[in-house]
Amino acid sequence: MMHKTLYMPDRIIIEQSALSLPYTQKILGKFANIPIETVGRIHDIKKYSSNESPENVVLITNYKGSLIKKCPGSSGVLCCNYYVANLINGCPFACEYCILQDYLNCGCVMVCSNIATFFEELRQVVKPGYILRLGTGELADSLAFDYLFDLTDELIPRMHEFPDVILELKTKSDCVKNILKYDAPGNIVIAWSLNPQELIDRYEHNATPLRNRLNAAISVVSKGYKTAFHFDPIILVPGWEKLYKQVIDELFASVAPEHISWISLGGLRFMPSLKRVSMDRFPQTDMFSYGEFVMCKDGKFRYFYPMRRDMYRTVAGYIHEYYPSAPVYFCMESPKMWNDVFGALPTRISDISHVYDPYPYDAICGTKFQDGN
């Protein structure tokens, strides 16, 4: 495992129109000794850094596109009507399975400092009578940079203005210092991605150890926050059953069921291009060597259907031993998988129907239910 070091910028590049924004000035106040460059516009973040660059570059922008988007999901899979807020792009961790190494292909970090625009967009997206689930963890780890950029200080104090929004902050870190300053708003969920420590060591380079993540969860629960946990991706290495049983034992020894809002399960999946990038970056990886992968209808490789069906049944079974009514859902799986594992589609399962309530869009990414593998 690579040695875990805290990310610190070597250089900061700022869009001219972002320079006077309050959040920009707050960030700059923390980095008096870091070289700063101002540019007119940042059109292509890849030109400023690459995955191979030893330099840590932070880009601060006045982002002109949409800051809130519907989770893109995949064609033909059930979608949980999740929305994403891309306020930071980039991650200090180097997980071998991470889509960002293919999607961004850039070693720099981009911060969108026009926070006022985010809140304006959020007011427009919210629909009366519906609960919107919103997360900041699509293009970044939600909390891994919080010691640098203090984004939670911008978000948490204002979430009481949006009672119909549930904000999920999802992380592999233990950066909860800012969060612990606040009594928990009822509509913020702090979530952790979990894997066995053996797999963290092998595939989640620089990421925080499992025990530290769970200790951070204990800390936020003590302040009244709800938590969530994501076993995604589950990786079928030899002995995976025992490894994941141990993780779930440790989870429920740390956090009581009443403090958990939801738990998601997802198997290792990847586009062909991601496998090439990952193997170039991590030539020692054995991640793609275990199990049998097949191309699915959305163009992604997944474990052979019977393998991942049994995988889900096993892990969900471990969870339900502790929490029989646990709100467990799948990330990017077909209606067939839902029926084969849980015997029903999510809107018919009372424990998780609230996660999949239509908002107010179809609950399918694509045109219709597809019963394929």
C-alpha positions, 0 to 999 in steps of 0.5 A: 500500500502506498504511504498515506500523506496529506494532500497539499497544493504546490500551486494554485491557479485561479480564474479571474472571475473567481478571484473576488468570490468570498469562498475563493478568498477564504481558501487563499487565506489558508495558503499564504506561501503557495504560488498563485497564478490568475488566468482568464478562463480554465477551459480544460483542466487536463492541460494543468496537470496529469496523473503522472505529474508530481505537482499538486495543482489546485484550480479555483473556478467560477464554474459556468455550467450546471453544478447540480445534475441527475446521477447519470446511472447506466442504461437499463439499470434501476436508478435511485433518483440520486442527484449530484453536486460537483463542487470539487473535482479530484481525489487525493486517494488512488483507488485502482477501480476508480472511474475518475482516473479514466474520466478526469485523467488529471492529477489536479483538483478543481474547486468551484468557488461560486457557492451562491450559484449552487444554492440558487440552483438547489432552490430551482431543482427542489420540487414541492412534496418530494425529497431530493437526495443529493450527494457531493461524492461523484467527482470527488471524495466529499470530505477528503479535502475538507481540512483544506477547503472547508466546504462543509462550513459553506454547506452545513449551516445553510441546509436548514433552508432546504428541508426537502433535501437530504445531503449525503457526504460520502467519503473514504476519509476520517476528515470530520473535524468541521462536521463535529462543530455543528449539531446535526441538521436532520437532513445531512447524512455522513456516509462511508465507503467500506471494504475489508482492510486487506482490500483497502491495502491492496486497492485503495492506495492512500485511503484511510484505514477501515478502523479510522473510518468507523471511528469517524462514524462513531464521532458523527453519530455522537453529534446526532448525525445519521450515517450511511455505508456503501459496499461498492465495489465488492471485489471477489478475491479468494476468501471474500465471504470471510473478509466481508463478514468481518467488515460487517461485524465491525460496522455493527459493533461500531454503529447501531442500526437506528443511526443508519439511513441506508446501505448500498451494494455494488459489484466491481464494474468497469468500462474497457477503457478504465481497465487499460488505464488502471493496469497502466497506473498499477501494473502489479494489480490483480484486481481483474484476475479474480472471477469471470467478467462479462460485458453487460448492456450498458457497455460495462464489464461485471461479474458473471450474473450468477456470481454477483447474484450470490455475492449480493445474497451473501453480503445482504444476508450478513447485514440482515443478521444484524439489521433485519429491516436494513434499507439495503439497495443496489447501485446500478443493477437490473430489475432482474437482479432485484427480483432474484435477490430481494424478490421485488423491485425497490418501490415495493420493498417498504424498507427502501421505497423511500430511497427510490421514490420517483423525484419526479422522474422515471426510476430507470436510467434509459427508456424502460425496464430491461430484464437482461443480465 
